[in-house]
Amino acid sequence: MTRCEFAYDDGAYVLGALAPAERAAYERHLGSCASCREAVAEIAVLPGLLGRLDPAGLEQILPPPAPPRVPALLDEARQRRRRERAADRRRTALTTLAAAGLALVVGVGTAVALPRPVDRSVPQGKPAPQVSMVAMRPVAAAGPVHADLGLTGTKWGTEVKMRCGYDARTSYGKAYPFRLVARGPNGATEQIGSWLAAPGDDLSFTGATRFTDAELVSVELQKADGTPLLTYAVP
């Protein structure tokens, strides 16, 4: 069976490592490839998790950073992606994440993906309590998406569970990128996740934000250009 030529670009797309022309070509391809859309959805939560890393913490356990080599690293990543078209998709995604972690150490501000922290308030070995889901409200007129949210406060921030559906009939076209954004105190914002959906698609994922339940003001589902479609004001 012929393998999709874009099958290994999901990690680079989610992390923003594709050149503008490559990104545009990949987004056009996603409109007709359910396999690639599913791959993007599987790792869409990573940007939100990446944002929780404190670079100062890494400096205590890693050697002093080497001089910046960002241009060379990006060029090497692009060449490696072309050479490894036949390699396993998951290995390529993990390699891209490792490159992003190295970029943080050399000072470009990209975060490293870490395992989701364990909530010590929930006894280990016992099932976590059921999260209550609430519907997000349209910002203006009814749009092409609907979503439910569930928030769980922790010591390190807030865990966000989302179920989202993209209406089968919409004027947005075959596929469109969306993102989930947390709003905190003093106008601060943080992206929890982003994904690409085609009409009729459904998505469920769990992400996180550094804002605690006392700091979190609202959660917004936006178009790629930042236009809010749905919102949930935290009581």
RASUL-V621890 format. One record per residue. RES is the residue in one small letter. D_CENTER is the distance of its C-alpha to the mean C-alpha in Angstrom with 1 decimal. Layout:
BEGIN
res=RES d_center=D_CENTER
res=RES d_center=D_CENTER
END
This chain:
BEGIN
res=m d_center=30.2
res=t d_center=28.6
res=r d_center=25.1
res=c d_center=22.6
res=e d_center=22.7
res=f d_center=19.0
res=a d_center=18.1
res=y d_center=16.8
res=d d_center=14.7
res=d d_center=11.4
res=g d_center=10.3
res=a d_center=11.8
res=y d_center=10.4
res=v d_center=6.6
res=l d_center=8.1
res=g d_center=10.5
res=a d_center=13.5
res=l d_center=15.3
res=a d_center=18.3
res=p d_center=18.6
res=a d_center=21.0
res=e d_center=18.9
res=r d_center=15.8
res=a d_center=18.1
res=a d_center=19.8
res=y d_center=16.7
res=e d_center=15.6
res=r d_center=19.2
res=h d_center=19.2
res=l d_center=16.3
res=g d_center=18.7
res=s d_center=21.1
res=c d_center=19.4
res=a d_center=18.1
res=s d_center=17.6
res=c d_center=15.1
res=r d_center=13.2
res=e d_center=13.2
res=a d_center=12.0
res=v d_center=8.9
res=a d_center=8.3
res=e d_center=9.1
res=i d_center=6.4
res=a d_center=3.5
res=v d_center=3.3
res=l d_center=4.3
res=p d_center=4.0
res=g d_center=5.3
res=l d_center=7.5
res=l d_center=8.6
res=g d_center=9.8
res=r d_center=12.3
res=l d_center=14.3
res=d d_center=17.8
res=p d_center=19.2
res=a d_center=22.6
res=g d_center=22.1
res=l d_center=21.5
res=e d_center=24.7
res=q d_center=26.8
res=i d_center=26.1
res=l d_center=25.5
res=p d_center=28.3
res=p d_center=28.7
res=p d_center=26.3
res=a d_center=27.9
res=p d_center=28.6
res=p d_center=25.7
res=r d_center=25.3
res=v d_center=22.1
res=p d_center=23.7
res=a d_center=25.3
res=l d_center=22.1
res=l d_center=20.2
res=d d_center=23.3
res=e d_center=23.7
res=a d_center=20.1
res=r d_center=20.9
res=q d_center=24.3
res=r d_center=23.1
res=r d_center=20.6
res=r d_center=23.6
res=r d_center=25.9
res=e d_center=23.8
res=r d_center=23.3
res=a d_center=25.3
res=a d_center=23.4
res=d d_center=21.2
res=r d_center=17.7
res=r d_center=16.2
res=r d_center=18.3
res=t d_center=17.0
res=a d_center=13.3
res=l d_center=14.6
res=t d_center=16.8
res=t d_center=14.2
res=l d_center=12.4
res=a d_center=16.0
res=a d_center=16.7
res=a d_center=13.8
res=g d_center=15.4
res=l d_center=18.8
res=a d_center=17.8
res=l d_center=17.2
res=v d_center=20.6
res=v d_center=22.4
res=g d_center=21.2
res=v d_center=18.7
res=g d_center=16.3
res=t d_center=13.3
res=a d_center=12.1
res=v d_center=12.7
res=a d_center=10.8
res=l d_center=13.2
res=p d_center=14.2
res=r d_center=13.6
res=p d_center=16.8
res=v d_center=19.6
res=d d_center=20.9
res=r d_center=24.5
res=s d_center=25.7
res=v d_center=25.4
res=p d_center=28.2
res=q d_center=27.2
res=g d_center=28.4
res=k d_center=28.3
res=p d_center=25.9
res=a d_center=23.5
res=p d_center=24.6
res=q d_center=23.5
res=v d_center=20.9
res=s d_center=22.4
res=m d_center=20.3
res=v d_center=21.1
res=a d_center=20.8
res=m d_center=19.0
res=r d_center=21.7
res=p d_center=21.9
res=v d_center=22.1
res=a d_center=25.0
res=a d_center=26.3
res=a d_center=24.7
res=g d_center=21.8
res=p d_center=20.3
res=v d_center=17.8
res=h d_center=18.4
res=a d_center=16.4
res=d d_center=17.3
res=l d_center=15.9
res=g d_center=17.1
res=l d_center=17.0
res=t d_center=18.4
res=g d_center=19.6
res=t d_center=19.9
res=k d_center=21.6
res=w d_center=18.5
res=g d_center=16.7
res=t d_center=15.5
res=e d_center=13.7
res=v d_center=12.2
res=k d_center=12.8
res=m d_center=12.4
res=r d_center=14.4
res=c d_center=14.2
res=g d_center=16.8
res=y d_center=17.3
res=d d_center=21.1
res=a d_center=23.2
res=r d_center=25.2
res=t d_center=23.6
res=s d_center=24.6
res=y d_center=21.2
res=g d_center=22.0
res=k d_center=20.8
res=a d_center=17.0
res=y d_center=14.9
res=p d_center=11.3
res=f d_center=10.1
res=r d_center=7.8
res=l d_center=8.5
res=v d_center=10.2
res=a d_center=12.5
res=r d_center=16.0
res=g d_center=18.2
res=p d_center=21.8
res=n d_center=23.5
res=g d_center=20.9
res=a d_center=18.1
res=t d_center=14.5
res=e d_center=11.0
res=q d_center=7.6
res=i d_center=6.1
res=g d_center=3.2
res=s d_center=4.5
res=w d_center=6.9
res=l d_center=10.5
res=a d_center=13.4
res=a d_center=17.1
res=p d_center=19.9
res=g d_center=20.5
res=d d_center=17.1
res=d d_center=15.9
res=l d_center=12.6
res=s d_center=12.3
res=f d_center=9.8
res=t d_center=10.0
res=g d_center=8.0
res=a d_center=9.9
res=t d_center=11.4
res=r d_center=14.4
res=f d_center=16.5
res=t d_center=19.1
res=d d_center=20.7
res=a d_center=23.4
res=e d_center=21.1
res=l d_center=18.6
res=v d_center=20.1
res=s d_center=17.9
res=v d_center=14.6
res=e d_center=14.2
res=l d_center=12.7
res=q d_center=13.1
res=k d_center=13.9
res=a d_center=12.5
res=d d_center=15.6
res=g d_center=15.0
res=t d_center=17.5
res=p d_center=17.1
res=l d_center=17.8
res=l d_center=17.6
res=t d_center=18.0
res=y d_center=18.9
res=a d_center=21.2
res=v d_center=21.3
res=p d_center=25.0
END
